[in-house]
């Protein structure tokens, strides 16, 4: 360890390497199985990972990515149809609404609670002021690429913050993916 080495930075790089190793193994496995959905919808999960959904091969798919720095693994589940319920989220802003550090900004949107075949529940949140989202086509999908990603290995970094002006459109898109 050199004079200017930071142990926290080394741990961060190691966590990124492990996360990318897991993602690459998943991408290669899905590629061998012929998993090539046209588009996928991603949402940043509360644990720092992500939840993604798509339709492929006549089934609905759900992929849950591990949180950064955790020992979790990717979860891949397919079903003819998942049971999904929508829970509205509204947290009023306080004080000056987060302006210049005073008060809290507030949140609004929805969490889609997906019940897996084994009874577990996964939340896919689309909440302004809390998380990010993206819709990727097959060519630009950072999850399914079988090439190793450098530096920006965490897929969550590719997700855009949820824009207040687009929240209704984003929730309509989520319902197309989840509730059709």
C-alpha positions in Angstrom: 0.0 0.0 0.0 1.5 3.3 -1.1 1.7 6.6 0.7 -1.4 8.0 -0.9 -3.5 4.7 -1.0 -7.0 4.9 0.4 -8.3 1.6 1.8 -11.9 2.8 1.2 -11.1 3.3 -2.5 -9.6 -0.1 -2.7 -12.7 -1.6 -1.1 -14.9 0.3 -3.5 -12.9 -1.0 -6.5 -13.1 -4.5 -5.2 -16.9 -4.2 -4.8 -17.2 -3.0 -8.3 -15.1 -5.8 -9.6 -17.2 -8.4 -7.8 -20.5 -6.8 -9.0 -19.2 -6.8 -12.6 -18.1 -10.4 -12.3 -21.6 -11.4 -11.2 -23.2 -9.3 -14.0 -21.0 -10.8 -16.6 -21.7 -14.3 -15.5 -25.4 -13.6 -15.6 -25.2 -12.0 -19.1 -23.3 -14.9 -20.5 -25.7 -17.4 -19.0 -28.7 -15.5 -20.4 -27.0 -15.2 -23.8 -26.5 -19.0 -24.0 -30.2 -19.4 -23.2 -31.2 -17.0 -26.1 -32.6 -14.3 -23.8 -32.8 -11.3 -26.0 -35.7 -9.1 -25.1 -36.3 -6.0 -27.4 -36.6 -3.7 -24.4 -36.3 -3.8 -20.6 -37.6 -1.4 -18.0 -35.2 -0.7 -15.0 -35.9 0.9 -11.6 -33.4 1.6 -8.9 -34.3 -0.5 -5.8 -34.2 0.8 -2.2 -31.2 -1.4 -1.5 -29.1 0.3 -4.1 -29.5 -2.4 -6.7 -32.1 -2.5 -9.4 -35.3 -4.3 -10.5 -35.8 -4.9 -14.3 -38.7 -6.3 -16.2 -39.5 -7.3 -19.7 -41.5 -9.7 -21.9 -39.7 -12.4 -23.8 -40.7 -15.7 -25.2 -44.3 -15.3 -24.2 -43.4 -14.8 -20.6 -43.0 -12.0 -18.2 -39.4 -11.7 -16.7 -38.1 -10.1 -13.6 -34.4 -9.5 -12.8 -33.3 -8.2 -9.4 -29.8 -6.9 -9.2 -27.8 -6.9 -6.0 -27.1 -3.8 -4.0 -23.6 -2.3 -4.3 -21.2 -3.9 -1.8 -23.6 -6.7 -0.7 -23.2 -10.4 -1.0 -26.5 -10.7 -2.8 -26.8 -12.5 -6.1 -28.9 -11.7 -9.2 -32.4 -13.1 -9.1 -34.0 -14.1 -12.4 -37.6 -15.2 -12.4 -40.0 -15.8 -15.3 -43.8 -16.4 -15.2 -46.8 -16.4 -17.5 -48.0 -13.5 -15.4 -46.9 -12.0 -12.1 -49.4 -10.7 -9.6 -48.7 -6.9 -9.3 -50.3 -4.3 -7.1 -49.7 -0.6 -7.2 -49.0 1.4 -4.0 -49.1 5.2 -4.4 -46.3 7.1 -2.7 -46.7 10.6 -1.4 -44.4 12.2 1.1 -45.1 15.9 1.4 -42.2 18.3 1.3 -41.2 20.1 4.6 -39.7 23.4 5.4 -38.4 25.0 2.2 -38.8 21.7 0.3 -35.1 20.9 0.4 -33.9 24.3 -1.0 -30.5 25.3 0.2 -30.5 22.3 2.6 -33.7 23.4 4.6 -36.4 20.8 5.1 -37.2 17.8 2.9 -37.8 17.7 -0.8 -40.8 15.3 -0.8 -41.6 12.3 -2.9 -44.4 11.1 -5.2 -45.0 8.3 -7.6 -45.7 4.6 -7.1 -44.2 1.3 -6.0 -45.2 -1.7 -7.9 -45.2 -4.8 -5.6 -44.6 -7.9 -7.6 -45.5 -11.3 -6.0 -43.2 -14.0 -7.2 -44.4 -17.6 -7.7 -42.8 -18.6 -4.4 -44.7 -15.9 -2.5 -41.8 -13.4 -2.0 -42.5 -9.8 -2.9 -40.3 -7.5 -4.9 -40.8 -3.7 -5.1 -40.2 -1.8 -8.3 -40.3 1.9 -7.3 -40.8 4.8 -9.6 -40.8 7.7 -7.2 -39.7 11.3 -7.9 -37.2 12.4 -5.4 -36.1 8.9 -4.5 -34.8 6.7 -7.3 -33.8 6.4 -11.0 -35.2 4.6 -14.0 -34.4 3.7 -17.6 -35.8 1.8 -20.5 -33.1 0.1 -22.6 -33.3 -1.5 -26.0 -31.3 -4.7 -26.6 -28.4 -3.0 -28.2 -27.9 -0.5 -25.3 -28.9 -2.8 -22.4 -26.0 -2.6 -19.8 -27.3 -5.8 -18.1 -27.2 -8.0 -21.1 -23.9 -7.0 -22.7 -21.3 -9.8 -22.6 -18.4 -7.3 -22.7 -16.8 -6.3 -19.4 -17.7 -2.8 -18.3 -14.9 -0.6 -16.9 -15.2 2.1 -14.3 -19.0 2.5 -14.6 -19.7 -1.1 -13.9 -22.7 -0.5 -11.6 -25.8 -0.5 -13.8 -27.6 1.8 -11.3 -25.2 4.6 -12.5 -26.8 4.3 -16.0 -30.3 5.1 -14.6 -31.6 8.7 -14.8 -33.3 10.4 -11.9 -37.1 10.4 -12.2 -38.2 13.8 -13.6 -41.2 15.3 -11.9 -42.7 16.3 -15.3 -42.4 12.7 -16.6 -43.6 10.7 -13.6 -47.1 10.1 -15.1 -45.6 8.9 -18.4 -43.1 6.7 -16.5 -45.8 5.1 -14.4 -47.9 4.4 -17.6 -44.9 2.7 -19.1 -44.4 0.7 -16.0 -48.0 -0.5 -16.1 -47.5 -1.5 -19.8 -44.6 -3.8 -18.7 -46.1 -5.1 -15.5 -49.9 -5.2 -15.8 -50.8 -6.1 -19.4 
